[in-house]
Amino acid sequence: MSVAAPAHRILGIDPGLRVTGFGIIGREGSRLAYVTSGCIRPDVGDDLPARLRVIFDSLTQLVAEHRPGEAAIEKVFVNVNPQSTLLLGQARGAAICAAAAAGLPVHEYTAQAVKQSVAGTGSARKEQVQEMVKRLLALPGRPSPDAADALACAICHAHGTQGMGGLGTTGLRVRRGRLS
């Protein structure tokens, strides 16, 4: 499914070593349009460098084909297994390098901020995110969980959900967790 080239395209990335989700949306004013989405599934066994290369090459090709203007990627959270966190960080690094090598600015969002942006709650379940992405982009069906997370990341960026780091804070002071 594709649409005519919108004014501005955003690549969303949900990094993973086994499955990296991607999604590109177009933004024209406040209107969002679906461009493409899918999953990168490196089929190279357990060879870590080969997996990272597939992620990098696939995203590089995607960027060249669809010409997004910027990228949004989910931040890595530290979980119970530090080894898993480190491995996920490497997949994320390959994705960031692909976007940066293409000259794209890369914006980072927590999973909670992404879920809040599309589903209205930072604790939304995968199915809720899939359903809201489907509705927000007027898709005929739910995207796969990884593609939905990537599209949600792009939608989050399009909505300007950048937290304190993205606010124009000139002349503002942060006091007791609030802007004043």
C-alpha positions in Angstrom: 0.0 0.0 0.0 1.5 3.4 -1.0 0.4 7.0 -1.2 1.6 9.9 -3.3 4.8 11.5 -2.0 3.8 13.6 1.0 5.7 16.7 2.0 7.7 15.1 4.8 8.5 11.5 5.5 9.5 9.9 8.8 11.2 6.5 9.2 10.2 4.7 12.4 12.4 1.9 13.7 11.8 -0.8 16.3 15.2 -2.4 16.6 15.8 -6.1 17.3 18.4 -8.7 16.4 15.8 -11.3 15.3 13.2 -8.9 14.0 13.7 -5.2 13.3 10.4 -3.4 12.5 10.3 -0.4 10.2 7.6 2.0 9.1 7.5 5.1 7.0 4.8 7.7 7.3 4.2 11.0 5.5 3.2 14.1 7.3 1.6 17.1 5.7 0.5 19.6 8.3 -1.4 17.6 10.8 -2.3 14.8 8.4 -0.5 11.5 8.5 -0.3 9.0 5.7 1.0 5.5 5.5 3.9 5.0 3.1 5.3 1.5 3.8 6.2 -0.9 6.7 7.5 -4.3 7.4 10.1 -6.4 9.2 13.8 -7.1 8.6 14.5 -10.7 9.6 18.2 -11.5 9.3 18.3 -15.2 8.2 22.0 -15.7 8.9 22.0 -18.0 12.0 23.6 -16.7 15.1 26.3 -14.8 13.4 26.0 -11.4 15.2 28.1 -9.3 12.7 26.1 -10.8 9.8 22.8 -9.9 11.5 23.9 -6.4 12.1 25.0 -6.1 8.5 21.6 -7.2 7.3 19.9 -4.6 9.5 22.2 -1.9 8.3 22.0 -2.8 4.6 18.2 -3.3 4.6 17.6 0.1 6.3 20.1 1.8 4.0 18.2 0.4 1.0 14.9 1.4 2.5 16.1 5.0 3.0 17.4 5.2 -0.5 14.2 4.0 -2.0 11.7 6.0 0.1 13.7 9.1 1.0 12.5 9.9 4.5 13.7 13.2 6.0 14.3 12.0 9.5 14.2 8.9 11.6 12.7 8.0 15.0 13.9 5.0 17.0 12.9 3.4 20.2 15.3 3.7 23.1 16.7 0.6 24.7 15.4 -0.1 28.2 17.6 -2.0 30.7 16.0 -5.3 31.5 16.8 -8.1 33.9 19.2 -9.7 31.5 22.2 -7.3 30.8 23.4 -9.5 27.9 20.0 -9.1 26.1 20.2 -5.4 26.6 23.7 -5.2 25.2 22.7 -7.3 22.1 19.6 -5.1 21.5 21.8 -2.1 21.8 24.0 -3.4 19.0 20.9 -3.9 16.7 19.9 -0.3 17.6 23.4 0.9 16.8 23.3 -0.7 13.3 19.9 1.0 12.7 21.1 4.4 13.9 24.2 4.1 11.8 22.1 3.4 8.7 20.0 6.4 9.2 23.0 8.7 10.2 25.0 7.5 7.2 22.1 8.6 5.0 22.3 12.1 6.6 19.0 11.7 8.5 18.6 13.3 11.9 17.7 10.5 14.4 15.3 11.1 17.3 14.9 8.7 20.2 11.8 7.9 22.2 11.1 5.6 25.1 8.6 2.8 24.6 6.4 4.5 27.1 6.4 7.8 25.2 5.6 6.0 21.9 2.6 4.1 23.5 1.4 7.3 25.2 1.5 9.1 21.9 -0.6 6.6 19.9 -2.7 4.9 22.5 -3.1 7.5 25.2 -1.4 5.4 27.9 2.3 4.5 28.4 1.2 1.0 29.5 -0.7 0.1 26.3 -0.5 -3.5 25.2 0.9 -4.6 21.8 -2.6 -5.2 20.5 -3.7 -1.7 21.5 -0.8 -0.1 19.7 -1.5 -2.2 16.6 -5.2 -1.2 16.6 -4.4 2.5 17.2 -1.8 2.5 14.4 -4.3 0.9 12.1 -6.9 3.6 13.0 -4.5 6.6 12.9 -3.2 5.6 9.4 -6.5 4.3 8.1 -5.0 0.9 7.3 -7.2 -2.0 6.1 -5.8 -4.3 8.8 -3.5 -4.4 11.8 0.2 -4.3 11.0 2.5 -7.0 12.6 3.6 -6.1 16.1 7.1 -5.1 15.1 5.9 -3.0 12.1 3.2 -1.4 14.3 5.8 -0.4 16.9 8.0 1.2 14.2 5.0 3.0 12.7 4.0 4.1 16.3 7.5 5.5 16.8 7.2 7.6 13.6 3.7 8.8 14.6 5.1 9.7 18.0 7.7 11.9 16.3 5.2 13.4 14.0 3.1 14.4 16.9 6.0 16.1 18.5 6.2 13.9 21.6 9.8 14.6 22.4 9.6 15.2 26.1 11.6 17.8 27.9 14.5 17.6 25.5 12.4 18.6 22.5 10.6 21.5 24.1 11.7 25.0 23.3 12.9 25.9 26.8 14.3 29.3 26.1 13.3 31.5 29.0 11.8 28.6 31.0 13.0 27.2 34.2 12.4 23.7 35.5 11.3 23.7 39.1 10.1 20.6 41.0 9.5 18.7 37.8 7.4 21.5 36.2 8.1 24.1 33.6 7.6 27.6 34.9 
